[in-house]
Amino acid sequence: MAKENAAERFMRATGKLRAVFGPANRSSIGHEMTEQNRRLLEVRQAETQQWETVHRPDGSTYVVPRNPEDKSLR
C-alpha cells in the first residue's frame, strides 16, 4: 500500500464529519495541465500584468493600472 499523504490521512480521520458536512474533493492535484487550463493561465497572467501594486506609508496596499489609457483587457 502506498504511503498516505497528509490530505488523505486528514480525510480518513474526519470521515464522520464529512458525513454531516459533505464530502471533500479527493482528486489528485499532481496531474498534467490540460491545454484549456494552460490557455486560461496565460490569459490570467496577461491580465495581472496590467496592474501595479502601490504601497502606502501606513502599510496598506492597493492596485492601480500601469497604463490608465490601455483598456484592452478591461
N, CA, C and O atoms as a GROMACS GRO file, in nm:
protein
  296
    1MET      N    1   0.083  -0.118   0.000
    1MET     CA    2   0.000   0.000   0.000
    1MET      C    3   0.088   0.125   0.000
    1MET      O    4   0.188   0.131   0.072
    2ALA      N    5   0.052   0.224  -0.081
    2ALA     CA    6   0.130   0.347  -0.089
    2ALA      C    7   0.111   0.429   0.038
    2ALA      O    8   0.007   0.423   0.103
    3LYS      N    9   0.212   0.504   0.070
    3LYS     CA   10   0.205   0.588   0.190
    3LYS      C   11   0.104   0.700   0.168
    3LYS      O   12   0.106   0.766   0.064
    4GLU      N   13   0.016   0.722   0.265
    4GLU     CA   14  -0.086   0.827   0.254
    4GLU      C   15  -0.023   0.964   0.275
    4GLU      O   16   0.066   0.981   0.358
    5ASN      N   17  -0.071   1.061   0.198
    5ASN     CA   18  -0.024   1.196   0.222
    5ASN      C   19  -0.110   1.260   0.331
    5ASN      O   20  -0.206   1.198   0.378
    6ALA      N   21  -0.077   1.380   0.371
    6ALA     CA   22  -0.145   1.446   0.483
    6ALA      C   23  -0.294   1.466   0.454
    6ALA      O   24  -0.376   1.450   0.544
    7ALA      N   25  -0.328   1.501   0.330
    7ALA     CA   26  -0.469   1.524   0.297
    7ALA      C   27  -0.549   1.395   0.309
    7ALA      O   28  -0.662   1.396   0.357
    8GLU      N   29  -0.491   1.283   0.265
    8GLU     CA   30  -0.561   1.155   0.275
    8GLU      C   31  -0.579   1.113   0.421
    8GLU      O   32  -0.686   1.063   0.458
    9ARG      N   33  -0.478   1.132   0.504
    9ARG     CA   34  -0.491   1.100   0.647
    9ARG      C   35  -0.597   1.187   0.712
    9ARG      O   36  -0.676   1.139   0.793
   10PHE      N   37  -0.599   1.315   0.677
   10PHE     CA   38  -0.698   1.407   0.733
   10PHE      C   39  -0.839   1.364   0.692
   10PHE      O   40  -0.930   1.363   0.775
   11MET      N   41  -0.857   1.329   0.564
   11MET     CA   42  -0.989   1.290   0.517
   11MET      C   43  -1.036   1.160   0.583
   11MET      O   44  -1.154   1.145   0.614
   12ARG      N   45  -0.944   1.067   0.604
   12ARG     CA   46  -0.980   0.943   0.670
   12ARG      C   47  -1.020   0.970   0.816
   12ARG      O   48  -1.115   0.911   0.867
   13ALA      N   49  -0.946   1.059   0.882
   13ALA     CA   50  -0.974   1.090   1.022
   13ALA      C   51  -1.104   1.168   1.040
   13ALA      O   52  -1.167   1.159   1.146
   14THR      N   53  -1.144   1.242   0.940
   14THR     CA   54  -1.264   1.325   0.954
   14THR      C   55  -1.383   1.266   0.878
   14THR      O   56  -1.474   1.340   0.839
   15GLY      N   57  -1.385   1.136   0.858
   15GLY     CA   58  -1.491   1.071   0.782
   15GLY      C   59  -1.630   1.096   0.837
   15GLY      O   60  -1.723   1.121   0.760
   16LYS      N   61  -1.646   1.091   0.969
   16LYS     CA   62  -1.779   1.114   1.028
   16LYS      C   63  -1.823   1.259   1.012
   16LYS      O   64  -1.941   1.286   0.992
   17LEU      N   65  -1.729   1.351   1.019
   17LEU     CA   66  -1.764   1.492   0.998
   17LEU      C   67  -1.808   1.516   0.854
   17LEU      O   68  -1.900   1.593   0.828
   18ARG      N   69  -1.741   1.448   0.760
   18ARG     CA   70  -1.779   1.464   0.620
   18ARG      C   71  -1.918   1.408   0.593
   18ARG      O   72  -1.986   1.454   0.501
   19ALA      N   73  -1.960   1.310   0.671
   19ALA     CA   74  -2.096   1.256   0.655
   19ALA      C   75  -2.199   1.362   0.688
   19ALA      O   76  -2.308   1.364   0.631
   20VAL      N   77  -2.165   1.451   0.780
   20VAL     CA   78  -2.256   1.559   0.820
   20VAL      C   79  -2.239   1.680   0.730
   20VAL      O   80  -2.338   1.737   0.683
   21PHE      N   81  -2.116   1.722   0.706
   21PHE     CA   82  -2.089   1.847   0.635
   21PHE      C   83  -2.070   1.830   0.484
   21PHE      O   84  -2.059   1.929   0.412
   22GLY      N   85  -2.065   1.709   0.436
   22GLY     CA   86  -2.050   1.686   0.292
   22GLY      C   87  -1.911   1.639   0.258
   22GLY      O   88  -1.817   1.658   0.335
   23PRO      N   89  -1.897   1.577   0.141
   23PRO     CA   90  -1.768   1.520   0.101
   23PRO      C   91  -1.669   1.627   0.056
   23PRO      O   92  -1.707   1.737   0.013
   24ALA      N   93  -1.544   1.592   0.067
   24ALA     CA   94  -1.437   1.678   0.017
   24ALA      C   95  -1.392   1.625  -0.118
   24ALA      O   96  -1.418   1.509  -0.152
   25ASN      N   97  -1.325   1.707  -0.193
   25ASN     CA   98  -1.273   1.665  -0.322
   25ASN      C   99  -1.152   1.576  -0.300
   25ASN      O  100  -1.059   1.614  -0.228
   26ARG      N  101  -1.151   1.457  -0.360
   26ARG     CA  102  -1.041   1.363  -0.342
   26ARG      C  103  -0.955   1.349  -0.465
   26ARG      O  104  -0.875   1.256  -0.473
   27SER      N  105  -0.969   1.438  -0.561
   27SER     CA  106  -0.890   1.425  -0.683
   27SER      C  107  -0.746   1.467  -0.658
   27SER      O  108  -0.716   1.542  -0.565
   28SER      N  109  -0.659   1.416  -0.740
   28SER     CA  110  -0.517   1.446  -0.728
   28SER      C  111  -0.487   1.584  -0.782
   28SER      O  112  -0.547   1.628  -0.880
   29ILE      N  113  -0.394   1.654  -0.719
   29ILE     CA  114  -0.352   1.784  -0.770
   29ILE      C  115  -0.220   1.773  -0.846
   29ILE      O  116  -0.166   1.873  -0.893
   30GLY      N  117  -0.168   1.652  -0.858
   30GLY     CA  118  -0.040   1.632  -0.924
   30GLY      C  119  -0.052   1.592  -1.069
   30GLY      O  120   0.036   1.522  -1.119
   31HIS      N  121  -0.155   1.632  -1.138
   31HIS     CA  122  -0.175   1.591  -1.276
   31HIS      C  123  -0.121   1.696  -1.373
   31HIS      O  124  -0.094   1.810  -1.334
   32GLU      N  125  -0.107   1.657  -1.499
   32GLU     CA  126  -0.061   1.749  -1.603
   32GLU      C  127  -0.169   1.851  -1.635
   32GLU      O  128  -0.288   1.821  -1.627
   33MET      N  129  -0.127   1.971  -1.670
   33MET     CA  130  -0.223   2.075  -1.709
   33MET      C  131  -0.280   2.042  -1.847
   33MET      O  132  -0.207   2.001  -1.938
   34THR      N  133  -0.409   2.062  -1.862
   34THR     CA  134  -0.470   2.044  -1.994
   34THR      C  135  -0.441   2.167  -2.078
   34THR      O  136  -0.402   2.272  -2.025
   35GLU      N  137  -0.460   2.156  -2.207
   35GLU     CA  138  -0.436   2.269  -2.297
   35GLU      C  139  -0.530   2.385  -2.263
   35GLU      O  140  -0.491   2.501  -2.269
   36GLN      N  141  -0.654   2.353  -2.227
   36GLN     CA  142  -0.751   2.457  -2.189
   36GLN      C  143  -0.705   2.532  -2.064
   36GLN      O  144  -0.714   2.655  -2.060
   37ASN      N  145  -0.656   2.460  -1.964
   37ASN     CA  146  -0.606   2.524  -1.842
   37ASN      C  147  -0.481   2.607  -1.870
   37ASN      O  148  -0.462   2.713  -1.811
   38ARG      N  149  -0.396   2.558  -1.960
   38ARG     CA  150  -0.275   2.632  -1.995
   38ARG      C  151  -0.310   2.765  -2.061
   38ARG      O  152  -0.250   2.868  -2.031
   39ARG      N  153  -0.410   2.763  -2.153
   39ARG     CA  154  -0.453   2.888  -2.218
   39ARG      C  155  -0.516   2.983  -2.117
   39ARG      O  156  -0.491   3.104  -2.121
   40LEU      N  157  -0.597   2.929  -2.026
   40LEU     CA  158  -0.660   3.012  -1.923
   40LEU      C  159  -0.554   3.076  -1.833
   40LEU      O  160  -0.566   3.193  -1.797
   41LEU      N  161  -0.452   3.001  -1.798
   41LEU     CA  162  -0.343   3.054  -1.716
   41LEU      C  163  -0.273   3.168  -1.787
   41LEU      O  164  -0.242   3.270  -1.725
   42GLU      N  165  -0.246   3.153  -1.917
   42GLU     CA  166  -0.181   3.259  -1.993
   42GLU      C  167  -0.267   3.386  -1.996
   42GLU      O  168  -0.214   3.496  -1.983
   43VAL      N  169  -0.398   3.370  -2.011
   43VAL     CA  170  -0.488   3.486  -2.011
   43VAL      C  171  -0.486   3.554  -1.876
   43VAL      O  172  -0.477   3.677  -1.868
   44ARG      N  173  -0.493   3.476  -1.768
   44ARG     CA  174  -0.493   3.534  -1.633
   44ARG      C  175  -0.360   3.605  -1.603
   44ARG      O  176  -0.359   3.710  -1.540
   45GLN      N  177  -0.249   3.548  -1.649
   45GLN     CA  178  -0.120   3.612  -1.627
   45GLN      C  179  -0.110   3.742  -1.705
   45GLN      O  180  -0.054   3.840  -1.655
   46ALA      N  181  -0.166   3.746  -1.827
   46ALA     CA  182  -0.167   3.870  -1.905
   46ALA      C  183  -0.253   3.976  -1.836
   46ALA      O  184  -0.218   4.094  -1.837
   47GLU      N  185  -0.363   3.934  -1.777
   47GLU     CA  186  -0.449   4.029  -1.706
   47GLU      C  187  -0.377   4.090  -1.587
   47GLU      O  188  -0.391   4.210  -1.560
   48THR      N  189  -0.300   4.009  -1.515
   48THR     CA  190  -0.232   4.062  -1.396
   48THR      C  191  -0.119   4.158  -1.432
   48THR      O  192  -0.082   4.241  -1.350
   49GLN      N  193  -0.064   4.148  -1.553
   49GLN     CA  194   0.046   4.236  -1.594
   49GLN      C  195   0.001   4.380  -1.614
   49GLN      O  196   0.085   4.470  -1.619
   50GLN      N  197  -0.129   4.405  -1.626
   50GLN     CA  198  -0.176   4.541  -1.649
   50GLN      C  199  -0.191   4.621  -1.518
   50GLN      O  200  -0.221   4.740  -1.522
   51TRP      N  201  -0.170   4.556  -1.404
   51TRP     CA  202  -0.187   4.623  -1.275
   51TRP      C  203  -0.054   4.636  -1.202
   51TRP      O  204   0.039   4.560  -1.225
   52GLU      N  205  -0.048   4.734  -1.116
   52GLU     CA  206   0.072   4.759  -1.034
   52GLU      C  207   0.026   4.778  -0.890
   52GLU      O  208  -0.073   4.847  -0.865
   53THR      N  209   0.097   4.718  -0.796
   53THR     CA  210   0.063   4.732  -0.654
   53THR      C  211   0.136   4.852  -0.597
   53THR      O  212   0.257   4.866  -0.612
   54VAL      N  213   0.060   4.939  -0.531
   54VAL     CA  214   0.116   5.058  -0.468
   54VAL      C  215   0.108   5.040  -0.317
   54VAL      O  216   0.004   5.001  -0.264
   55HIS      N  217   0.218   5.067  -0.248
   55HIS     CA  218   0.224   5.053  -0.103
   55HIS      C  219   0.218   5.192  -0.039
   55HIS      O  220   0.295   5.281  -0.074
   56ARG      N  221   0.126   5.208   0.053
   56ARG     CA  222   0.114   5.335   0.126
   56ARG      C  223   0.207   5.334   0.247
   56ARG      O  224   0.247   5.226   0.292
   57PRO      N  225   0.241   5.452   0.300
   57PRO     CA  226   0.329   5.458   0.418
   57PRO      C  227   0.272   5.386   0.540
   57PRO      O  228   0.347   5.339   0.626
   58ASP      N  229   0.137   5.377   0.550
   58ASP     CA  230   0.078   5.310   0.666
   58ASP      C  231   0.080   5.157   0.653
   58ASP      O  232   0.031   5.088   0.742
   59GLY      N  233   0.135   5.105   0.543
   59GLY     CA  234   0.146   4.961   0.525
   59GLY      C  235   0.036   4.901   0.439
   59GLY      O  236   0.046   4.784   0.400
   60SER      N  237  -0.069   4.976   0.409
   60SER     CA  238  -0.175   4.923   0.324
   60SER      C  239  -0.132   4.926   0.178
   60SER      O  240  -0.041   4.999   0.140
   61THR      N  241  -0.198   4.844   0.098
   61THR     CA  242  -0.166   4.838  -0.044
   61THR      C  243  -0.293   4.849  -0.127
   61THR      O  244  -0.403   4.822  -0.078
   62TYR      N  245  -0.277   4.889  -0.251
   62TYR     CA  246  -0.386   4.892  -0.347
   62TYR      C  247  -0.328   4.877  -0.486
   62TYR      O  248  -0.208   4.895  -0.506
   63VAL      N  249  -0.414   4.844  -0.582
   63VAL     CA  250  -0.366   4.825  -0.718
   63VAL      C  251  -0.415   4.937  -0.807
   63VAL      O  252  -0.527   4.986  -0.792
   64VAL      N  253  -0.331   4.976  -0.900
   64VAL     CA  254  -0.365   5.080  -0.997
   64VAL      C  255  -0.323   5.030  -1.135
   64VAL      O  256  -0.231   4.948  -1.145
   65PRO      N  257  -0.387   5.077  -1.241
   65PRO     CA  258  -0.346   5.037  -1.376
   65PRO      C  259  -0.205   5.088  -1.407
   65PRO      O  260  -0.172   5.201  -1.372
   66ARG      N  261  -0.124   5.007  -1.471
   66ARG     CA  262   0.010   5.051  -1.511
   66ARG      C  263  -0.002   5.161  -1.616
   66ARG      O  264   0.072   5.259  -1.613
   67ASN      N  265  -0.095   5.144  -1.709
   67ASN     CA  266  -0.118   5.242  -1.815
   67ASN      C  267  -0.267   5.274  -1.816
   67ASN      O  268  -0.346   5.196  -1.870
   68PRO      N  269  -0.309   5.386  -1.758
   68PRO     CA  270  -0.453   5.416  -1.748
   68PRO      C  271  -0.524   5.425  -1.882
   68PRO      O  272  -0.646   5.407  -1.888
   69GLU      N  273  -0.452   5.454  -1.993
   69GLU     CA  274  -0.516   5.465  -2.124
   69GLU      C  275  -0.540   5.329  -2.188
   69GLU      O  276  -0.621   5.319  -2.280
   70ASP      N  277  -0.471   5.222  -2.141
   70ASP     CA  278  -0.486   5.090  -2.201
   70ASP      C  279  -0.614   5.024  -2.149
   70ASP      O  280  -0.624   4.994  -2.030
   71LYS      N  281  -0.710   5.003  -2.236
   71LYS     CA  282  -0.838   4.941  -2.198
   71LYS      C  283  -0.853   4.804  -2.262
   71LYS      O  284  -0.965   4.752  -2.268
   72SER      N  285  -0.744   4.744  -2.310
   72SER     CA  286  -0.752   4.620  -2.388
   72SER      C  287  -0.806   4.502  -2.308
   72SER      O  288  -0.884   4.423  -2.362
   73LEU      N  289  -0.768   4.489  -2.183
   73LEU     CA  290  -0.811   4.373  -2.105
   73LEU      C  291  -0.920   4.405  -2.004
   73LEU      O  292  -0.962   4.317  -1.930
   74ARG      N  293  -0.965   4.528  -2.001
   74ARG     CA  294  -1.071   4.565  -1.907
   74ARG      C  295  -1.205   4.566  -1.973
   74ARG      O  296  -1.306   4.596  -1.909
   0.00000   0.00000   0.00000
